Amino acid sequence: MATTISSLVTPPALHRRCRSAASASTPASLSFRAVAAPRARSRGVALRVAASSAVLEAPEQVAARKLYVGNIPRTVTSDELRSMFAEHGTVERAEVMYDKYTGRSRRFGFVTMSTPEEATAAIESLNGTEVGGRTIKVNVTESFLPNIDRSAPEPEPVFVDSQYKVYVGNLAKTVTTEVLRNFFSEKGQILSATVSRVPGTSKSKGYGFVTFSSEEEVEAAVATFNNMELEGQPIRVNKA
């Protein structure tokens, strides 16, 4: 029996573990060492950030490639509009605008080309040409649509007032200043246009004004546009 007990000697490794456990309650001094991130991974992150930043464009640059296409027949679809402009470059987007209540085409749309040069080429080739019996108007949009809060009213372009001015009434709620300006520009030169809004909102009051450079242009506008249909309803045009 003595031999058996004397042979139970604590192994050195177990003895060390016991000593370590016994001293666990003693506060230990901890030290930390900063470890640098792998260089290859950092370079990869930097490259990805640079690549994503390279595709960002200022809103003005996008606007230089975005075209307004007005006075198109109601039968023209977005695909047909894309095909029309594809002959003059790469079309990134083509969209015919439709009335959300009636589903009818609003007779205008927007086309975004891949470069400003292609946009210019499309304007030179297509502006003033006839499509489906109608003379279309193609120009660079004067305003761009950034990602903003749509609940807030968009800033209006500066209105150039003149003594040669017409009142435009019975406007559909969907008619914006840009739509009104482009509508009157299809038949001649104008100075400016504006749709009156409820203060502090983007809600139209249902009327607006268009200014010209001469009395003759005012008379021509009244004779041409009074009772014409805009956004699905006839408008009233008379001297202001």
N, C-alpha and C positions, 0 to 999 in steps of 0.2 A: 504494500500500500504506500509506504514511504517513497519507494522507487517511483511509483506512478505519479505521486504528487510532485516530487522533485523534477520530474521530466516535463511538467507543464510550465515551461519558461516562456515568458511573453516574447514573441518574435520582435526583432528590432523594428520592422516596418509598422507592426501594430502598436508598438510602444510610442513611435513617433506620432501616429494618428491620435492616440490617447492624449499625449501632451498638447497636441494642437487643439484638440477639443476642449481640454481643460482650460486653455488660455483664451477661448473664444470670447469670454465675457470681458476680456481686457480690451479697451478701446484700441483700435488699430489706426495707424497713420496711412491714409490712402493718397496715392499720387496719380495724376492723370497726364496723358501725353497726347498732344494734338497729332492727328493722323491726316496727312494730305490726301485729298481725293485723287484717284487715278487720273493722270493727265489725258490719256486717250479719251476717257469718258467726258471730261470737261471740254475738250475740243469738239466732241460730237454734239454736245449741247449748244456750244457757241455756233456751230455750223447750222444747226436746226433753227436757232433764233434768227440768224442772218438770213437764211433762206425764206423764213416766213415773213420777215420784214421787207424783203425785196418785192413781194407781190402787192404790198400796200400802196394805194394811190391816193393823192389828194382829191377831194371832191371836184375841184376845178378840172383836174385831168380827166376824170370820168365824164364830166359834162362836155368836154371837147370831143368825145367819141359818141355821145348820145344824140340821136337825131329825132326831131319831131317830124312826123309824116301826116299831113292834113289833107282834108277833102277827098279821102279815099272812098270808094263805093262801099256800101254796107255789106256787100257779099264777100269782100276780101277778108280772109282769115289770117291768123298769125303765121301759119306755115307758108301761105302765099306771100305774105309780106317779107318773110325771111328769104324766100327764093328770089324775090325781086331784087333784094340788096346783096345777095350772095354773089352776084355777077361782078360786084365791085370790091370784094374783099371778104374777110372772115367775119361772119355775123355772130356775135356772142349772145345776143338776145333780141328777139322781135316779138312785140306784143301789140295786138289791136285792143283798144279800150272799149269795153261794153257797159251799157247802162245796167246797174245792178237790179233795177226794178223790172225793166222791160226785156232785158237780155239782148237788146238790139245794139249793133255797132254804133259807136259815137262818131264814126267817120274820121277817126284819127288814131294814131298809134305811135309807138316809140321803137327805135332800132338802135342798138349799141354795137358799133363796129370795134374791131380789135385795136385800131390805131387812129389817131386824128387824121392822118393822111388818107386812110381809106374812107373816113367819114367825109372829108372834103371831096374826094373823087365821086362818092355817091351823090352828094349834093349837086355837083357840076353835071352829072349824067342824068339825074332823075327829077330834079326840081323843074317844075313847069311842064313835065311830060303828061301825056294822057293815059289814064288807066280806067277802063270800063266806062269811057265816055266822060270822065271827070279829070280836070287838070289838077294834079296833086302838087302840094307844097312841101318841100323838104328843106329843113334848116337845122342848125345846131340849137339845142334847147338852151334858153337863156338862163334857166335856173336848174339847179341839181337837187336831188332828193336824198340828203344824208340820213343816217340812222338816228332819227330824233324822236322825241316823245310825240306821238301823233295826237295826243289829247290837247296839246298846246297849239295855238294858232301859228301857222308858218308866216315868217316875215314877208310883207308885201314888197314888190319892187317899187322903186321911187316913181310916183306918177308925175308926168310932165303936163302941167295944165296949159291951156291955150284958150283964146277967145273963140277959136273954131272948134266947137265941141258938140257931140251928140249924146243924148240920153238913151240908154238901152234898158228897156224894161221887160218884165215878164220872163226873167232869166230862170232857168231851172236851177235847183239847189246844187247841182253837180258842176255848174259852170264856174270855173276859177278865172282869175285874172289872166293867166297864161292862155287858157282856152279862148277867152274873149279876144285877146290880142291876136292870136293866130287866126281866128275866124275872120276878123276884119282885114287882116293883112293879106288874106288870100285874094282879095279883089283890088288891092291898091296899097299905097304907102300911108302909114299912120304915124303919129308922134308917140302916143302912149295910150294905155288902157288900164282900167281898174274896175274891180267888182267891189261894191260896198259891203262891208261885213259888220256884224254885230260886235261892238267894242269888246276886246278881250277874248274873242272867240274866232273860230274859223268858219262860223255859220254865215252864209250869204244872206243879204237883205233882199235879194231878188232883182237887183238893178245895178247898173254900172255906167261908166262914161268912157268915151273914146275921143281923143283929140287929134286934130289934123293941122295942116299948115296953111290951108286956104279955105275960103268960103265955098269955092267950087267943089272941093273934096268933101265938105260937109254935105252939100246938096246931093252929090253923087252917092254918098253913103246912105242917106235917108231913102233915096230912090231905089237903091240896090238891096238894102238889108231889111227895110221895114216889112214885117210879116214873114220873113224868112224863118225857117226852122233851125233851131240850135238846141242840141241835146233833147230832141223829141218834142219841143213846143215852140210855137211861133213867137218871135220877139217883137217888141215895139221899139222903133227907132225914130226919134225926132230931134230937132235942134234944142240944145240945152241953153 
